[in-house]
Every structure is written in structure tokens, then in C-alpha cells.
Amino acid sequence: MNQASWITVSTELPAPPEVVWFHYTQPESIVHWNQASDDWHCPEAHNALEEGGRFEYTMASRDGAHRFVFGGVFGALNPPFSMDYVMDDGRKVEVRIKALPEGSSISVRFEPESVHSLELQQQGWQAILDSFQRFVARFS
């Protein structure tokens, strides 16, 4: 896919890169922030945080009507600053964490899928990243 069509979402966090990395990658944290809205949640998260390691995050509606596994395989990992992974449908994702004077920034760049509009995909991924930002801010 042409990299010009990739979507990027980002946010700033009041924590150093090491803390951001920890909460972004550890299953015990992921289950608390990995949802785009209050009517969804992530009841299970498993990963093998190593190059070639697999991750699976269960996404479910709180009413029990919908459930799916967001999964893939990790590529390059450079803790606490970057990771790449490939989702099960073959789309690539790049995560970048940068130190700032008063915390960090995190950006997630991903190849869009062809079912939903680019705007809807950007809004959904941004909402998840905003949920992550709120979660990390609780520890600062």
C-alpha cells in the first residue's frame, strides 16, 4: 500500500517514554485502556513482546453483542521508543514514542482497511489513543 495513504494518530502524555512503553505494551495495562468508547472494552490481552512474537487483544461490546480478536505479529522493537507490527489482515502499523520536556508523545501510523472510511478509522484509532492518554495520566 502507498505510504501516503497511511493514517497517523497521536497524543502527548505526562510521563517519560519508559512509562508510556510499559503501559502501551503490558497486558495488565492494555485491558484498562484499549477501547474507543465506553460501550466497548478489552477483557483479555496477551502478547509475546519480542520480534516475531504474537499479540491478541480481545475487543468486546459491553452488552455482549459483539466480540473480535485484534491480533498480529510484532516486527522491530526498540524499547521504549518504537515498535512495528503486522495485523492478522496483513496491514502494517508503526508506533513511535518521543521524549518531550514535560513527558512524551506517541504516534501510531497504520495502513487503513478498505471497509470503513478513512475518517472513521482515524477517529476510532484516535479515540483508543485518547483512552490510553487518560489511563497514563492517572499515574503522573
N, CA, C and O atoms as a MOPAC input file, in Angstrom:
PM7 MOZYME 1SCF
protein

 N      0.84300 1    -1.17700 1     0.00000 1
 C      0.00000 1     0.00000 1     0.00000 1
 C      0.88800 1     1.24000 1     0.00000 1
 O      1.94600 1     1.26600 1     0.62900 1
 N      0.44600 1     2.24400 1    -0.70200 1
 C      1.16000 1     3.50600 1    -0.78400 1
 C      1.21900 1     4.15500 1     0.60300 1
 O      0.18200 1     4.35300 1     1.23600 1
 N      2.41000 1     4.48500 1     1.07400 1
 C      2.54500 1     5.05200 1     2.41400 1
 C      1.85900 1     6.40900 1     2.54400 1
 O      1.57000 1     6.83700 1     3.66100 1
 N      1.59300 1     7.09300 1     1.43800 1
 C      0.89500 1     8.37300 1     1.50900 1
 C     -0.53500 1     8.18900 1     1.99900 1
 O     -1.13700 1     9.13300 1     2.51100 1
 N     -1.08200 1     6.99800 1     1.85000 1
 C     -2.46000 1     6.76300 1     2.28600 1
 C     -2.54100 1     6.25800 1     3.72300 1
 O     -3.63700 1     6.00400 1     4.22500 1
 N     -1.40600 1     6.11000 1     4.38900 1
 C     -1.42400 1     5.68600 1     5.78600 1
 C     -2.10400 1     6.76100 1     6.64100 1
 O     -2.15900 1     7.92900 1     6.25700 1
 N     -2.61100 1     6.35600 1     7.78300 1
 C     -3.26000 1     7.26100 1     8.73700 1
 C     -2.37400 1     7.35700 1     9.97300 1
 O     -1.81900 1     6.35600 1    10.42700 1
 N     -2.24400 1     8.56500 1    10.51400 1
 C     -1.46800 1     8.76900 1    11.73500 1
 C     -2.34900 1     9.41000 1    12.80000 1
 O     -3.07500 1    10.36700 1    12.53100 1
 N     -2.27300 1     8.86800 1    14.01300 1
 C     -2.92100 1     9.46600 1    15.17800 1
 C     -1.84100 1     9.68400 1    16.22800 1
 O     -0.83400 1     8.97600 1    16.24100 1
 N     -2.04600 1    10.66200 1    17.10800 1
 C     -1.01200 1    10.93900 1    18.10300 1
 C     -1.59900 1    11.66100 1    19.30700 1
 O     -2.70800 1    12.19300 1    19.26500 1
 N     -0.82100 1    11.66200 1    20.37500 1
 C     -1.17400 1    12.39900 1    21.57800 1
 C      0.08000 1    12.64300 1    22.39100 1
 O      1.11700 1    12.02100 1    22.16000 1
 N     -0.02500 1    13.56000 1    23.35200 1
 C      1.05500 1    13.80600 1    24.30000 1
 C      0.65000 1    13.26700 1    25.65200 1
 O     -0.52900 1    13.26200 1    26.00600 1
 N      1.64600 1    12.80900 1    26.41100 1
 C      1.39800 1    12.18700 1    27.70900 1
 C      2.31600 1    12.79300 1    28.75700 1
 O      3.45200 1    13.15600 1    28.45100 1
 N      1.83100 1    12.90800 1    30.00400 1
 C      2.64900 1    13.48400 1    31.06900 1
 C      3.52200 1    12.44000 1    31.75900 1
 O      3.55500 1    12.36100 1    32.98700 1
 N      4.22900 1    11.64100 1    30.96000 1
 C      5.06800 1    10.56600 1    31.51000 1
 C      6.26100 1    10.35200 1    30.59100 1
 O      6.17500 1    10.62700 1    29.39400 1
 N      7.37900 1     9.86300 1    31.13600 1
 C      8.55600 1     9.60400 1    30.31100 1
 C      8.32400 1     8.40600 1    29.38400 1
 O      7.41700 1     7.60900 1    29.62500 1
 N      9.13600 1     8.27100 1    28.32300 1
 C      8.96100 1     7.16200 1    27.37600 1
 C      8.91100 1     5.77300 1    28.01700 1
 O      8.16000 1     4.91300 1    27.55800 1
 N      9.69400 1     5.54500 1    29.06200 1
 C      9.70900 1     4.21800 1    29.68800 1
 C      8.34300 1     3.85300 1    30.28300 1
 O      7.91200 1     2.70200 1    30.19700 1
 N      7.67100 1     4.83000 1    30.88000 1
 C      6.34200 1     4.59700 1    31.46400 1
 C      5.31100 1     4.41100 1    30.35700 1
 O      4.44400 1     3.54100 1    30.44500 1
 N      5.41000 1     5.22600 1    29.32100 1
 C      4.49600 1     5.10500 1    28.18000 1
 C      4.65000 1     3.72000 1    27.55400 1
 O      3.65400 1     3.04200 1    27.30100 1
 N      5.86700 1     3.30100 1    27.30500 1
 C      6.13400 1     1.98700 1    26.72400 1
 C      5.53100 1     0.87200 1    27.58700 1
 O      4.85900 1    -0.02700 1    27.08100 1
 N      5.78300 1     0.94800 1    28.88200 1
 C      5.27500 1    -0.07800 1    29.79000 1
 C      3.76000 1    -0.21400 1    29.65600 1
 O      3.25400 1    -1.31600 1    29.44000 1
 N      3.04000 1     0.88600 1    29.78000 1
 C      1.58100 1     0.80900 1    29.75400 1
 C      1.03400 1     0.47700 1    28.36200 1
 O     -0.05700 1    -0.08100 1    28.24000 1
 N      1.78400 1     0.81600 1    27.32700 1
 C      1.33500 1     0.50600 1    25.96800 1
 C      1.52700 1    -0.97400 1    25.62600 1
 O      0.83200 1    -1.50700 1    24.76100 1
 N      2.45500 1    -1.62800 1    26.29500 1
 C      2.80600 1    -3.00000 1    25.90300 1
 C      2.41500 1    -4.08500 1    26.89900 1
 O      2.39000 1    -5.26000 1    26.53200 1
 N      2.11300 1    -3.73700 1    28.12900 1
 C      1.85100 1    -4.75600 1    29.14300 1
 C      0.36300 1    -5.11700 1    29.19600 1
 O     -0.48200 1    -4.23700 1    29.35600 1
 N      0.04200 1    -6.40700 1    29.06200 1
 C     -1.36400 1    -6.83000 1    29.05800 1
 C     -2.16200 1    -6.32900 1    30.25200 1
 O     -3.33900 1    -6.00000 1    30.10800 1
 N     -1.54600 1    -6.26300 1    31.43200 1
 C     -2.28800 1    -5.81200 1    32.61400 1
 C     -2.68000 1    -4.34000 1    32.52300 1
 O     -3.59000 1    -3.90700 1    33.23000 1
 N     -2.02300 1    -3.57100 1    31.67900 1
 C     -2.42700 1    -2.18700 1    31.40800 1
 C     -3.35300 1    -2.11000 1    30.20000 1
 O     -4.33600 1    -1.36900 1    30.22000 1
 N     -3.05300 1    -2.85600 1    29.16500 1
 C     -3.82500 1    -2.80900 1    27.92200 1
 C     -5.31000 1    -3.02600 1    28.16900 1
 O     -6.14000 1    -2.35200 1    27.55900 1
 N     -5.65800 1    -3.95500 1    29.05300 1
 C     -7.07900 1    -4.23800 1    29.29900 1
 C     -7.81700 1    -3.04600 1    29.90100 1
 O     -9.04800 1    -3.02100 1    29.89000 1
 N     -7.09200 1    -2.06000 1    30.42500 1
 C     -7.74000 1    -0.89200 1    31.03100 1
 C     -7.95000 1     0.27000 1    30.06800 1
 O     -8.80000 1     1.12400 1    30.31900 1
 N     -7.19700 1     0.32400 1    28.97500 1
 C     -7.31100 1     1.49000 1    28.09200 1
 C     -7.70600 1     1.16400 1    26.65700 1
 O     -8.06200 1     2.07700 1    25.91100 1
 N     -7.65800 1    -0.07400 1    26.24900 1
 C     -7.81800 1    -0.42800 1    24.84100 1
 C     -9.28300 1    -0.51100 1    24.41100 1
 O     -9.81300 1    -1.59600 1    24.17100 1
 N     -9.92600 1     0.65300 1    24.31900 1
 C    -11.28000 1     0.74600 1    23.78400 1
 C    -11.49900 1     2.15500 1    23.24700 1
 O    -10.93000 1     3.12700 1    23.74200 1
 N    -12.34700 1     2.23600 1    22.21500 1
 C    -12.60400 1     3.52700 1    21.58800 1
 C    -13.75300 1     4.27600 1    22.24000 1
 O    -13.86900 1     5.49200 1    22.08700 1
 N    -14.61100 1     3.55500 1    22.97100 1
 C    -15.75800 1     4.18700 1    23.62600 1
 C    -16.13800 1     3.38100 1    24.86200 1
 O    -15.69500 1     2.24700 1    25.04000 1
 N    -16.96000 1     3.98100 1    25.70500 1
 C    -17.33800 1     3.34400 1    26.96000 1
 C    -18.18600 1     2.09500 1    26.78500 1
 O    -18.29900 1     1.29400 1    27.71200 1
 N    -18.79100 1     1.91200 1    25.60000 1
 C    -19.62500 1     0.72300 1    25.39700 1
 C    -18.82400 1    -0.47600 1    24.88500 1
 O    -19.39500 1    -1.52500 1    24.58900 1
 N    -17.50200 1    -0.31900 1    24.78000 1
 C    -16.59500 1    -1.41400 1    24.42300 1
 C    -15.55900 1    -1.58500 1    25.52200 1
 O    -15.34000 1    -0.67700 1    26.32500 1
 N    -14.92500 1    -2.74400 1    25.55600 1
 C    -13.82300 1    -2.96900 1    26.48100 1
 C    -12.90300 1    -4.04600 1    25.91200 1
 O    -13.18900 1    -4.65700 1    24.88200 1
 N    -11.79700 1    -4.25700 1    26.61000 1
 C    -10.79000 1    -5.23400 1    26.20400 1
 C    -10.62200 1    -6.20600 1    27.37000 1
 O     -9.74300 1    -6.01900 1    28.21200 1
 N    -11.46500 1    -7.24900 1    27.42500 1
 C    -11.42200 1    -8.14200 1    28.57900 1
 C    -10.17400 1    -9.01800 1    28.67000 1
 O     -9.83600 1    -9.49900 1    29.75100 1
 N     -9.48200 1    -9.23000 1    27.53800 1
 C     -8.27400 1   -10.06300 1    27.54900 1
 C     -7.20800 1    -9.46600 1    26.64900 1
 O     -7.50500 1    -8.94200 1    25.57500 1
 N     -5.96700 1    -9.55100 1    27.09700 1
 C     -4.82600 1    -9.11200 1    26.29300 1
 C     -3.67000 1   -10.06100 1    26.56000 1
 O     -3.31200 1   -10.32300 1    27.70800 1
 N     -3.09600 1   -10.56800 1    25.48500 1
 C     -1.94700 1   -11.47500 1    25.58500 1
 C     -0.93500 1   -11.05300 1    24.52700 1
 O     -1.30100 1   -10.71700 1    23.40100 1
 N      0.34800 1   -11.07500 1    24.90400 1
 C      1.36400 1   -10.83000 1    23.89000 1
 C      2.69800 1   -11.45100 1    24.28800 1
 O      2.99400 1   -11.65900 1    25.46500 1
 N      3.47100 1   -11.73200 1    23.28200 1
 C      4.86000 1   -12.15100 1    23.44200 1
 C      5.68000 1   -11.00400 1    22.86200 1
 O      5.91900 1   -10.95200 1    21.65500 1
 N      6.10600 1   -10.09500 1    23.71400 1
 C      6.74000 1    -8.85600 1    23.28900 1
 C      8.18400 1    -9.11100 1    22.86700 1
 O      9.13500 1    -8.83900 1    23.60100 1
 N      8.30700 1    -9.64800 1    21.64700 1
 C      9.60200 1    -9.92900 1    21.02900 1
 C      9.38700 1    -9.96000 1    19.52300 1
 O      8.27800 1   -10.20200 1    19.04700 1
 N     10.44700 1    -9.71400 1    18.78900 1
 C     10.33500 1    -9.75100 1    17.33700 1
 C      9.83100 1   -11.12800 1    16.90700 1
 O     10.40800 1   -12.15300 1    17.27100 1
 N      8.75800 1   -11.13800 1    16.13700 1
 C      8.13100 1   -12.38700 1    15.72100 1
 C      7.10700 1   -12.91100 1    16.71500 1
 O      6.43300 1   -13.90600 1    16.45000 1
 N      6.98700 1   -12.23700 1    17.87000 1
 C      6.02400 1   -12.64200 1    18.89300 1
 C      4.60800 1   -12.23800 1    18.51800 1
 O      4.40300 1   -11.23800 1    17.82900 1
 N      3.65200 1   -13.00200 1    18.96300 1
 C      2.25500 1   -12.78000 1    18.62500 1
 C      1.55100 1   -11.99400 1    19.73400 1
 O      1.87400 1   -12.13300 1    20.91400 1
 N      0.57800 1   -11.16200 1    19.32700 1
 C     -0.29500 1   -10.49700 1    20.29000 1
 C     -1.74400 1   -10.75400 1    19.90000 1
 O     -2.07300 1   -10.88500 1    18.72100 1
 N     -2.60100 1   -10.82200 1    20.91100 1
 C     -4.03900 1   -10.95700 1    20.70800 1
 C     -4.75000 1   -10.17200 1    21.79300 1
 O     -4.57000 1   -10.42800 1    22.98400 1
 N     -5.56700 1    -9.20500 1    21.36600 1
 C     -6.34200 1    -8.38500 1    22.28700 1
 C     -7.81300 1    -8.58700 1    21.94500 1
 O     -8.24400 1    -8.27000 1    20.83600 1
 N     -8.57300 1    -9.10800 1    22.88200 1
 C     -9.99500 1    -9.32800 1    22.66300 1
 C    -10.73400 1    -8.01300 1    22.84400 1
 O    -10.60900 1    -7.35300 1    23.87500 1
 N    -11.49900 1    -7.64300 1    21.83800 1
 C    -12.32400 1    -6.43600 1    21.88000 1
 C    -13.77200 1    -6.90000 1    21.94200 1
 O    -14.18600 1    -7.75200 1    21.15500 1
 N    -14.54800 1    -6.34300 1    22.87700 1
 C    -15.93100 1    -6.79200 1    23.04300 1
 C    -16.84000 1    -5.63300 1    23.43100 1
 O    -16.44600 1    -4.73200 1    24.17100 1
 N    -18.06000 1    -5.67700 1    22.91400 1
 C    -19.05200 1    -4.69700 1    23.35300 1
 C    -19.48700 1    -5.09100 1    24.76000 1
 O    -19.59500 1    -6.27500 1    25.07900 1
 N    -19.73100 1    -4.10900 1    25.57700 1
 C    -20.10500 1    -4.38700 1    26.96300 1
 C    -21.45100 1    -5.09200 1    27.07800 1
 O    -21.71500 1    -5.75600 1    28.08000 1
 N    -22.31000 1    -4.95800 1    26.06100 1
 C    -23.60600 1    -5.64300 1    26.10000 1
 C    -23.51200 1    -7.09800 1    25.63200 1
 O    -24.51000 1    -7.81900 1    25.63300 1
 N    -22.30700 1    -7.52800 1    25.23000 1
 C    -22.09300 1    -8.91000 1    24.81600 1
 C    -22.50400 1    -9.23200 1    23.38700 1
 O    -22.40400 1   -10.38500 1    22.96700 1
 N    -22.95800 1    -8.25100 1    22.63800 1
 C    -23.44300 1    -8.49800 1    21.27500 1
 C    -22.31600 1    -8.70600 1    20.26000 1
 O    -22.51100 1    -9.40300 1    19.26400 1
 N    -21.14700 1    -8.11700 1    20.49600 1
 C    -20.05200 1    -8.18800 1    19.52900 1
 C    -18.74600 1    -8.51300 1    20.24500 1
 O    -18.51200 1    -8.09900 1    21.38000 1
 N    -17.89700 1    -9.27300 1    19.53900 1
 C    -16.60200 1    -9.66700 1    20.09200 1
 C    -15.68000 1   -10.03700 1    18.92900 1
 O    -16.09700 1   -10.72700 1    17.99800 1
 N    -14.44100 1    -9.58300 1    18.98500 1
 C    -13.46200 1    -9.99300 1    17.98500 1
 C    -12.07300 1    -9.92300 1    18.60200 1
 O    -11.87400 1    -9.29200 1    19.64000 1
 N    -11.12300 1   -10.57300 1    17.95500 1
 C     -9.73400 1   -10.55500 1    18.41100 1
 C     -8.92400 1    -9.68500 1    17.46300 1
 O     -8.88300 1    -9.92700 1    16.25600 1
 N     -8.28500 1    -8.67500 1    18.02500 1
 C     -7.34200 1    -7.82700 1    17.30400 1
 C     -5.98400 1    -8.46400 1    17.52400 1
 O     -5.45700 1    -8.44000 1    18.63600 1
 N     -5.41200 1    -9.03700 1    16.46900 1
 C     -4.16400 1    -9.75900 1    16.64400 1
 C     -3.16800 1    -9.47900 1    15.54700 1
 O     -3.48200 1    -8.85900 1    14.53100 1
 N     -1.94700 1    -9.95700 1    15.78000 1
 C     -0.89200 1    -9.79800 1    14.79900 1
 C      0.44200 1   -10.26400 1    15.35100 1
 O      0.51700 1   -10.97000 1    16.35700 1
 N      1.49400 1    -9.84400 1    14.65600 1
 C      2.85600 1   -10.27300 1    14.99000 1
 C      3.75600 1    -9.03700 1    15.06400 1
 O      3.72600 1    -8.17600 1    14.18500 1
 N      4.55100 1    -8.97000 1    16.12300 1
 C      5.49500 1    -7.87300 1    16.29000 1
 C      6.64600 1    -7.99900 1    15.30000 1
 O      7.14000 1    -9.09300 1    15.02400 1
 N      7.05600 1    -6.85700 1    14.77800 1
 C      8.26000 1    -6.77500 1    13.95900 1
 C      9.35800 1    -6.16700 1    14.80900 1
 O      9.64100 1    -6.64100 1    15.90900 1
 N      9.97000 1    -5.11800 1    14.29600 1
 C     11.06700 1    -4.46700 1    15.01700 1
 C     10.57600 1    -3.82100 1    16.30800 1
 O      9.54700 1    -3.14500 1    16.32400 1
 N     11.32500 1    -4.03700 1    17.39000 1
 C     11.03400 1    -3.43900 1    18.68900 1
 C     12.27400 1    -2.69200 1    19.15600 1
 O     13.37900 1    -3.23300 1    19.12800 1
 N     12.08700 1    -1.45200 1    19.58400 1
 C     13.17700 1    -0.64400 1    20.10600 1
 C     12.69000 1     0.06000 1    21.38100 1
 O     12.43000 1     1.26400 1    21.37000 1
 N     12.56700 1    -0.70900 1    22.49100 1
 C     12.02600 1    -0.12500 1    23.72500 1
 C     12.91400 1     0.99800 1    24.23900 1
 O     14.13500 1     0.86000 1    24.17000 1
 N     12.39300 1     2.07100 1    24.73400 1
 C     10.98300 1     2.42700 1    24.84300 1
 C     10.52400 1     3.39200 1    23.75300 1
 O      9.64500 1     4.22000 1    23.99100 1
 N     11.10600 1     3.29400 1    22.56900 1
 C     10.85600 1     4.32200 1    21.56200 1
 C     10.07000 1     3.89600 1    20.32700 1
 O      9.43600 1     4.74200 1    19.69700 1
 N     10.08800 1     2.62900 1    19.96100 1
 C      9.36700 1     2.27800 1    18.73600 1
 C      9.05000 1     0.79300 1    18.66400 1
 O      9.72300 1    -0.05300 1    19.25500 1
 N      8.00500 1     0.52300 1    17.92000 1
 C      7.64600 1    -0.84700 1    17.58900 1
 C      6.90500 1    -0.83500 1    16.26600 1
 O      6.22200 1     0.12800 1    15.91600 1
 N      7.05700 1    -1.91500 1    15.55400 1
 C      6.30100 1    -2.14400 1    14.33900 1
 C      5.58400 1    -3.47200 1    14.50100 1
 O      6.08500 1    -4.37800 1    15.16700 1
 N      4.41500 1    -3.58500 1    13.89400 1
 C      3.74600 1    -4.87400 1    13.88400 1
 C      2.88600 1    -5.00100 1    12.64500 1
 O      2.57000 1    -4.01700 1    11.97600 1
 N      2.51700 1    -6.23200 1    12.35700 1
 C      1.64500 1    -6.53100 1    11.23500 1
 C      0.39600 1    -7.19000 1    11.79700 1
 O      0.47400 1    -8.19700 1    12.50100 1
 N     -0.75500 1    -6.61000 1    11.47900 1
 C     -2.01700 1    -7.16700 1    11.93800 1
 C     -2.33700 1    -8.44200 1    11.15900 1
 O     -1.76600 1    -8.69100 1    10.09700 1
 N     -3.24600 1    -9.23700 1    11.69100 1
 C     -3.59500 1   -10.50700 1    11.05400 1
 C     -4.07000 1   -10.35100 1     9.61000 1
 O     -3.92500 1   -11.27900 1     8.81400 1
 N     -4.63200 1    -9.20000 1     9.26200 1
 C     -5.09200 1    -8.98600 1     7.88600 1
 C     -3.98600 1    -8.46700 1     6.96500 1
 O     -4.23900 1    -8.14300 1     5.80400 1
 N     -2.73400 1    -8.38900 1     7.49800 1
 C     -1.58700 1    -8.00400 1     6.67500 1
 C     -1.24200 1    -6.52700 1     6.70200 1
 O     -0.21600 1    -6.12700 1     6.15200 1
 N     -2.06800 1    -5.71300 1     7.32500 1
 C     -1.76900 1    -4.27900 1     7.38900 1
 C     -0.67700 1    -4.00000 1     8.40600 1
 O     -0.58500 1    -4.65900 1     9.44100 1
 N      0.14700 1    -3.01200 1     8.09100 1
 C      1.29300 1    -2.66300 1     8.93500 1
 C      0.96900 1    -1.48400 1     9.84000 1
 O      0.16600 1    -0.61400 1     9.50100 1
 N      1.62300 1    -1.47900 1    11.01100 1
 C      1.45800 1    -0.41200 1    11.99900 1
 C      2.83500 1    -0.03600 1    12.53700 1
 O      3.67900 1    -0.89700 1    12.78200 1
 N      3.04300 1     1.26800 1    12.71400 1
 C      4.28000 1     1.79000 1    13.29700 1
 C      3.92000 1     2.64100 1    14.50600 1
 O      3.09000 1     3.54400 1    14.39900 1
 N      4.52900 1     2.36600 1    15.64800 1
 C      4.31400 1     3.12700 1    16.87400 1
 C      5.62300 1     3.81800 1    17.22100 1
 O      6.67900 1     3.18500 1    17.24800 1
 N      5.55100 1     5.12600 1    17.48800 1
 C      6.74100 1     5.89600 1    17.82000 1
 C      6.48900 1     6.70300 1    19.09500 1
 O      5.45500 1     7.35900 1    19.22700 1
 N      7.43100 1     6.65200 1    20.02300 1
 C      7.34500 1     7.37800 1    21.28900 1
 C      8.55800 1     8.30400 1    21.35500 1
 O      9.69400 1     7.87500 1    21.15000 1
 N      8.30200 1     9.57400 1    21.64500 1
 C      9.38400 1    10.55600 1    21.72700 1
 C      9.34900 1    11.24800 1    23.07900 1
 O      8.28000 1    11.55700 1    23.60700 1
 N     10.52100 1    11.48400 1    23.62700 1
 C     10.62900 1    12.25300 1    24.86900 1
 C     10.36500 1    13.72200 1    24.57200 1
 O     10.82800 1    14.26200 1    23.56700 1
 N      9.62000 1    14.35100 1    25.45600 1
 C      9.36000 1    15.79300 1    25.40000 1
 C      9.83200 1    16.40300 1    26.71600 1
 O     10.06200 1    15.67400 1    27.68100 1
 N      9.98000 1    17.72600 1    26.77400 1
 C     10.43800 1    18.33900 1    28.02800 1
 C      9.56800 1    17.97700 1    29.24400 1
 O     10.08200 1    17.85800 1    30.35600 1
 N      8.27000 1    17.80400 1    29.03800 1
 C      7.39300 1    17.50200 1    30.17000 1
 C      6.61500 1    16.20500 1    29.95100 1
 O      5.43600 1    16.12600 1    30.29800 1
 N      7.25500 1    15.20300 1    29.38500 1
 C      6.57700 1    13.92600 1    29.16000 1
 C      7.01400 1    13.28100 1    27.86900 1
 O      8.20300 1    13.18700 1    27.56300 1
 N      6.01300 1    12.83300 1    27.10900 1
 C      6.29200 1    12.11800 1    25.86300 1
 C      5.17800 1    12.37300 1    24.86500 1
 O      4.10700 1    12.87600 1    25.20600 1
 N      5.46200 1    12.01200 1    23.62900 1
 C      4.41000 1    11.94000 1    22.62500 1
 C      4.41800 1    10.51900 1    22.07900 1
 O      5.44800 1     9.84700 1    22.06400 1
 N      3.25600 1    10.08100 1    21.63400 1
 C      3.15300 1     8.78100 1    20.98500 1
 C      2.36600 1     8.98600 1    19.70300 1
 O      1.33700 1     9.66000 1    19.68800 1
 N      2.86800 1     8.39500 1    18.63100 1
 C      2.14000 1     8.42400 1    17.36200 1
 C      2.00600 1     6.99100 1    16.86100 1
 O      2.91400 1     6.17100 1    17.00000 1
 N      0.86300 1     6.72500 1    16.28400 1
 C      0.56900 1     5.41800 1    15.71200 1
 C      0.19500 1     5.65700 1    14.25700 1
 O     -0.74700 1     6.39000 1    13.95600 1
 N      0.93400 1     5.03900 1    13.37600 1
 C      0.74000 1     5.18900 1    11.93400 1
 C      0.35100 1     3.82400 1    11.39000 1
 O      1.04000 1     2.83500 1    11.64000 1
 N     -0.76000 1     3.76200 1    10.64200 1
 C     -1.25000 1     2.46100 1    10.19500 1
 C     -1.83200 1     2.51700 1     8.79300 1
 O     -2.30500 1     3.55100 1     8.32200 1
 N     -1.77500 1     1.36900 1     8.15500 1
 C     -2.40500 1     1.21600 1     6.85200 1
 C     -3.90400 1     1.02700 1     7.06800 1
 O     -4.31100 1     0.17100 1     7.85400 1
 N     -4.72200 1     1.80900 1     6.38400 1
 C     -6.16300 1     1.66100 1     6.56400 1
 C     -6.69400 1     0.40600 1     5.87100 1
 O     -6.06800 1    -0.13500 1     4.95900 1
 N     -7.86300 1    -0.03800 1     6.32800 1
 C     -8.53300 1    -1.14000 1     5.64900 1
 C     -9.51000 1    -0.54000 1     4.64000 1
 O     -9.68300 1     0.67800 1     4.59600 1
 N    -10.14100 1    -1.37500 1     3.83800 1
 C    -10.96200 1    -0.87100 1     2.73600 1
 C    -12.46000 1    -0.86500 1     3.02300 1
 O    -13.24100 1    -0.47800 1     2.15500 1
 N    -12.88200 1    -1.28200 1     4.21600 1
 C    -14.31400 1    -1.36600 1     4.51500 1
 C    -14.86100 1    -0.03700 1     5.03400 1
 O    -15.88700 1     0.44000 1     4.55100 1
 N    -14.18900 1     0.55700 1     6.00600 1
 C    -14.65800 1     1.78600 1     6.64000 1
 C    -13.94200 1     3.00500 1     6.06500 1
 O    -12.83800 1     2.89000 1     5.53300 1
 N    -14.57300 1     4.16800 1     6.17600 1
 C    -13.97100 1     5.39400 1     5.65100 1
 C    -12.67400 1     5.70500 1     6.39400 1
 O    -12.48900 1     5.29000 1     7.53800 1
 N    -11.78100 1     6.43600 1     5.73500 1
 C    -10.53300 1     6.84600 1     6.37000 1
 C    -10.82400 1     7.68700 1     7.61500 1
 O    -10.15300 1     7.54500 1     8.63700 1
 N    -11.82100 1     8.55800 1     7.52400 1
 C    -12.18500 1     9.40900 1     8.65300 1
 C    -12.64500 1     8.57500 1     9.85300 1
 O    -12.24900 1     8.85000 1    10.98500 1
 N    -13.46400 1     7.57500 1     9.61200 1
 C    -13.95200 1     6.72600 1    10.70100 1
 C    -12.80900 1     5.94500 1    11.33800 1
 O    -12.75400 1     5.80500 1    12.56000 1
 N    -11.89000 1     5.43300 1    10.50600 1
 C    -10.74100 1     4.70400 1    11.04600 1
 C     -9.85200 1     5.62000 1    11.87700 1
 O     -9.39700 1     5.23400 1    12.95300 1
 N     -9.60000 1     6.83400 1    11.38300 1
 C     -8.77300 1     7.77600 1    12.13200 1
 C     -9.44400 1     8.12600 1    13.45800 1
 O     -8.77400 1     8.18100 1    14.49000 1
 N    -10.74200 1     8.36200 1    13.44800 1
 C    -11.45900 1     8.69400 1    14.68000 1
 C    -11.40100 1     7.53900 1    15.67900 1
 O    -11.19700 1     7.76800 1    16.87100 1
 N    -11.57500 1     6.31100 1    15.21500 1
 C    -11.55000 1     5.14800 1    16.10800 1
 C    -10.18500 1     4.94400 1    16.73500 1
 O    -10.08300 1     4.74700 1    17.94600 1
 N     -9.13200 1     4.98700 1    15.92600 1
 C     -7.78300 1     4.79700 1    16.46200 1
 C     -7.39000 1     5.96100 1    17.37500 1
 O     -6.71000 1     5.75800 1    18.38100 1
 N     -7.81800 1     7.18700 1    17.02400 1
 C     -7.52300 1     8.33000 1    17.88900 1
 C     -8.25300 1     8.18200 1    19.21800 1
 O     -7.69000 1     8.50200 1    20.26500 1
 N     -9.47900 1     7.70800 1    19.19700 1
 C    -10.23800 1     7.51900 1    20.43900 1
 C     -9.54000 1     6.50800 1    21.34900 1
 O     -9.50400 1     6.69600 1    22.56500 1
 N     -8.99300 1     5.45300 1    20.78300 1
 C     -8.25300 1     4.47300 1    21.58300 1
 C     -6.99400 1     5.11500 1    22.16600 1
 O     -6.67400 1     4.91000 1    23.33700 1
 N     -6.28600 1     5.88600 1    21.35500 1
 C     -5.08400 1     6.55900 1    21.84900 1
 C     -5.43300 1     7.60300 1    22.92000 1
 O     -4.67000 1     7.79300 1    23.86700 1
 N     -6.56500 1     8.27000 1    22.77700 1
 C     -7.01000 1     9.21500 1    23.81100 1
 C     -7.33200 1     8.47800 1    25.10900 1
 O     -7.04800 1     8.98100 1    26.19600 1
 N     -7.92300 1     7.29200 1    24.99900 1
 C     -8.18300 1     6.46700 1    26.18000 1
 C     -6.85900 1     6.08400 1    26.85000 1
 O     -6.75300 1     6.08900 1    28.07600 1
 N     -5.85600 1     5.75300 1    26.03700 1
 C     -4.52600 1     5.44200 1    26.56100 1
 C     -3.94500 1     6.65000 1    27.29700 1
 O     -3.38200 1     6.51200 1    28.38300 1
 N     -4.08400 1     7.82800 1    26.70100 1
 C     -3.55700 1     9.04500 1    27.31900 1
 C     -4.20600 1     9.27200 1    28.68500 1
 O     -3.51100 1     9.59600 1    29.64800 1
 N     -5.51700 1     9.10700 1    28.78100 1
 C     -6.20500 1     9.28200 1    30.06300 1
 C     -5.73100 1     8.25700 1    31.09100 1
 O     -5.57100 1     8.58300 1    32.26800 1
 N     -5.50500 1     7.01900 1    30.64800 1
 C     -5.03200 1     5.98400 1    31.54900 1
 C     -3.64300 1     6.31600 1    32.09300 1
 O     -3.41200 1     6.23200 1    33.29900 1
 N     -2.72600 1     6.68900 1    31.21400 1
 C     -1.35200 1     7.00800 1    31.63800 1
 C     -1.32900 1     8.23200 1    32.54900 1
 O     -0.54200 1     8.29100 1    33.49400 1
 N     -2.18600 1     9.20200 1    32.26900 1
 C     -2.21500 1    10.42700 1    33.08000 1
 C     -2.57400 1    10.13700 1    34.53400 1
 O     -2.20400 1    10.90300 1    35.42400 1
 N     -3.28200 1     9.05000 1    34.78600 1
 C     -3.64400 1     8.67800 1    36.16100 1
 C     -2.41700 1     8.33900 1    37.00500 1
 O     -2.47700 1     8.39100 1    38.23300 1
 N     -1.31700 1     7.99700 1    36.36200 1
 C     -0.09600 1     7.59700 1    37.08300 1
 C      0.90600 1     8.72500 1    37.20200 1
 O      1.99300 1     8.52100 1    37.74400 1
 N      0.57800 1     9.89900 1    36.71600 1
 C      1.53100 1    11.01400 1    36.70900 1
 C      1.23200 1    12.00200 1    37.81400 1
 O      1.93600 1    13.00200 1    37.95500 1

